[in-house]
Amino acid sequence: MLSPYRVIDLTDERGVLAGQMLADLGADVIQVEPPSGSSGRGVAPFFADRPGESIYWAAYTRGKRGVTCDLEQPRGRDLLFRLLESADFLFESSDVGRMAALGLDEESVRERFPQLIYVSISAFGQTGPKAHYAGSDLAIWAAGTPLLMTGDDDRAPLRVSQPQAWGHAAADAAGGAMLALHARHQSGRGQHVDVSAQVSAAQSTLAQVLAYQLGASEPERFGGGIKVRGQGLRGTADVADGYIVLLMAPGPAVGHFANHAVRWLVDIGAIDAGMLDEDMVTYADRLAAGQANPELFPRLQENMRAAVASRTKQEMLDISIAYDLLLVPVLTVADLAESPQLEHRGFWRDIEHADGRIVTYPGPPLQIFVGGEPFGYSHRPPPTLGQHNAEIYAEIGVDANELEQLNEAGTI
């Protein structure tokens, strides 16, 4: 798909996913690191048999080639410009102002390469009163509002457990780069794609980000286990081997699913068959009119909690499918690794590392078919530090003598 295009990827852990997504689509992505290695190589978790080797960095640099280059040195910046002569994209995620201090800001670079698509990933964007603020994952979630929706609603919010704000920003950067490429096909000129992780985080809340503008109250939190909302039951519930997510509520929108739950509870003998006469679609309205027993639905909720507690996640999934319930198991990482669905779709890919190890990686999140056949997937392993220096620099005219000089000067 993107095999004619080259990406120069200067990102660290804050944006490394963006280039990897383009690599999965066939682009030639060159990961550029300082000679001492990217800070992303220090991000946990690490391979159990190789302490200090980052699984995070490996997962998001597979499919790329890698070089080292000290952009603090004039010769390093010259090398970068030579790389950019054959490039279509430049991705960077440095602190706002650093690229300008090096003379590598978007305006300076695109003055020399007007066709280049320059992609910046930062905490709050390249402009504005917060542009120079530091942005940790927690700070971005707090500034973007997803933090407001996590945890129990009777206490302070909780941070999202797995850092992912920068992942949202990087994915938006990859999408923005594709839009800019489309525009370049029309105009012949590149663009500056300026991605704010704060905005990406806000967008991840979907319609909730519009709540204030539309006059709605603060969004509800659903963390902390199964909750009663009005007359409904929703949240996570305990089962024999973990948790399920369950929604059972009366009303015209979802009451028919509650009727299905009643049918299952009757079939297994957990409640009396007379409950089949209680239509959960109309129960809330009848309750408001004083025509329904207010104790009926709370008892039904307790019956449901008791019924699921002795069953496994797989049993409840089978029951959900058979009875058409609003229910789904909460998978563990081990469950995901053993998922028959992912195995059938060939999601897991074995990649041989430079040292001969075979490591299983998750594949691309989508399948693309060209002429009825699935699009190819790169099995290139994550590059070791400076692994492709000789190969890539030779492509831009650096001979063996100059390469040695660059090594001795610490430029690469």
C-alpha positions, -999 to 999 in steps of 0.1 A, spaced: 0 0 0 26 25 11 57 8 -4 67 38 -26 69 61 5 97 67 30 92 78 66 120 94 87 109 87 122 125 108 150 99 100 176 106 86 210 82 66 232 56 94 228 51 88 191 68 57 180 35 39 172 27 63 144 56 52 122 50 16 130 14 18 117 27 31 84 53 4 83 25 -22 86 11 -6 55 43 -11 36 62 22 40 100 22 44 102 36 80 136 46 92 138 50 130 164 76 139 179 74 174 207 93 192 239 72 194 231 64 230 197 51 221 162 64 223 146 70 257 119 47 244 143 18 249 140 23 287 102 20 288 88 -11 307 78 -38 304 111 -57 296 118 -92 282 120 -116 311 152 -132 298 168 -99 288 164 -74 316 166 -38 302 154 -48 267 121 -30 262 91 -50 249 73 -16 244 101 -4 221 103 -37 203 66 -39 196 64 -4 181 96 -5 161 91 -39 144 88 -34 107 113 -5 107 149 -1 98 171 17 124 200 42 123 217 64 149 224 101 143 233 129 168 212 158 157 230 181 182 260 179 158 260 199 126 272 168 107 242 149 122 218 175 110 234 173 76 229 136 75 193 141 84 188 165 55 204 140 32 179 114 44 150 138 39 159 142 2 143 108 -5 116 110 22 79 117 21 72 120 58 90 132 89 76 123 123 89 140 155 77 140 192 103 161 208 96 188 234 81 219 217 109 242 207 137 217 205 134 212 168 134 249 162 165 252 184 182 227 161 170 245 129 148 215 122 114 230 128 87 225 102 91 259 85 128 255 81 127 219 69 98 223 45 115 254 30 140 230 17 116 201 10 82 216 2 68 182 -7 76 168 28 47 159 52 60 170 86 42 154 116 46 168 151 32 150 182 32 169 214 13 170 247 -8 202 240 1 211 204 28 234 189 10 266 198 -10 281 227 -4 289 263 2 253 273 24 244 243 56 242 264 40 223 293 53 189 301 28 162 294 29 128 312 3 102 305 -15 111 337 -14 148 329 -28 143 294 -56 121 306 -65 147 333 -63 176 308 -83 157 281 -111 146 305 -110 108 303 -97 108 339 -130 123 350 -148 91 339 -126 65 356 -131 50 390 -161 51 414 -184 80 413 -183 85 451 -146 93 453 -118 110 434 -110 98 399 -84 71 392 -58 71 365 -62 48 335 -41 19 345 -21 13 313 -5 44 298 -21 50 264 -26 88 259 5 89 236 -8 59 217 -40 78 209 -20 108 197 3 86 176 -26 69 160 -41 103 152 -8 113 138 -7 83 114 -42 92 102 -34 128 98 -3 119 78 -25 99 54 -49 129 50 -19 151 42 -7 126 17 -41 127 0 -39 165 -1 -4 163 -16 -17 142 -45 -39 172 -53 -15 201 -46 20 186 -49 29 201 -15 33 187 19 16 199 51 23 203 88 3 178 109 2 192 144 -12 166 169 -21 175 204 -23 145 227 -48 164 249 -72 167 220 -66 130 211 -75 121 247 -106 142 246 -117 127 213 -113 92 229 -143 100 252 -165 100 221 -198 118 227 -189 126 263 -166 154 252 -198 172 239 -217 168 272 -210 203 285 -217 221 252 -250 202 250 -260 211 285 -256 176 300 -243 169 334 -209 153 341 -205 118 327 -212 89 350 -184 66 361 -189 29 359 -158 16 376 -156 -5 408 -179 -34 399 -215 -39 391 -238 -9 398 -274 -1 401 -283 28 378 -319 38 384 -337 5 379 -309 -10 359 -279 -33 366 -247 -25 347 -209 -29 352 -186 -59 359 -199 -89 379 -179 -118 395 -181 -152 378 -163 -184 388 -131 -176 368 -131 -138 366 -155 -111 355 -182 -104 329 -197 -70 318 -235 -71 322 -263 -47 314 -298 -56 325 -323 -28 327 -360 -21 321 -373 4 296 -381 6 259 -345 7 247 -331 -23 265 -360 -39 283 -363 -67 258 -328 -79 268 -339 -80 304 -369 -102 292 -343 -125 277 -325 -127 310 -357 -135 328 -363 -164 303 -328 -178 311 -333 -175 349 -367 -193 346 -351 -220 324 -324 -228 350 -350 -227 378 -335 -196 395 -369 -177 395 -405 -186 392 -421 -189 357 -446 -162 367 -419 -136 361 -424 -142 324 -456 -122 327 -436 -91 338 -427 -72 306 -394 -53 314 -400 -30 284 -429 -14 302 -418 -21 338 -403 14 345 -434 32 332 -457 9 352 -436 14 383 -438 52 379 -476 49 377 -478 27 408 -488 -4 388 -457 -25 394 -440 -40 424 -409 -19 433 -392 -49 449 -395 -70 417 -365 -57 398 -341 -56 427 -349 -92 434 -343 -100 398 -309 -83 400 -299 -104 430 -311 -136 412 -289 -127 383 -258 -120 405 -263 -154 422 -268 -172 389 -237 -160 372 -214 -164 402 -210 -202 398 -204 -201 361 -173 -195 340 -168 -166 315 -171 -191 286 -203 -205 300 -218 -170 303 -207 -161 268 -224 -192 254 -255 -183 274 -254 -147 262 -253 -159 226 -281 -184 231 -304 -160 250 -293 -127 234 -282 -110 266 -262 -78 269 -232 -96 284 -196 -102 275 -166 -117 293 -137 -96 306 -107 -112 290 -73 -115 307 -41 -111 287 -38 -149 288 -73 -153 274 -64 -129 246 -33 -149 237 -54 -181 235 -83 -165 216 -96 -188 188 -109 -157 170 -75 -140 169 -58 -173 160 -83 -178 131 -75 -143 117 -38 -148 120 -34 -119 144 -3 -133 162 29 -132 141 62 -149 149 92 -127 140 128 -138 142 151 -113 159 186 -105 148 200 -128 175 178 -158 163 151 -155 189 115 -161 177 92 -135 194 54 -135 190 40 -101 182 5 -88 177 -3 -81 141 -19 -51 125 -54 -41 139 -70 -45 105 -69 -67 75 -66 -52 41 -75 -72 10 -60 -64 -24 -76 -84 -53 -91 -108 -28 -58 -115 -11 -47 -102 23 -22 -74 21 13 -84 32 26 -79 67 62 -69 75 81 -96 94 111 -73 99 122 -75 135 128 -44 157 162 -30 148 190 -31 172 207 2 179 223 15 147 217 -19 130 212 -4 95 237 25 96 259 11 69 230 0 47 209 32 49 237 57 48 251 40 18 218 47 1 224 84 5 260 83 -7 280 78 25 310 57 16 329 34 40 355 61 47 329 88 57 310 62 77 341 55 98 347 92 103 311 97 115 316 68 139 348 82 153 332 117 157 303 102 176 279 115 150 264 81 146 
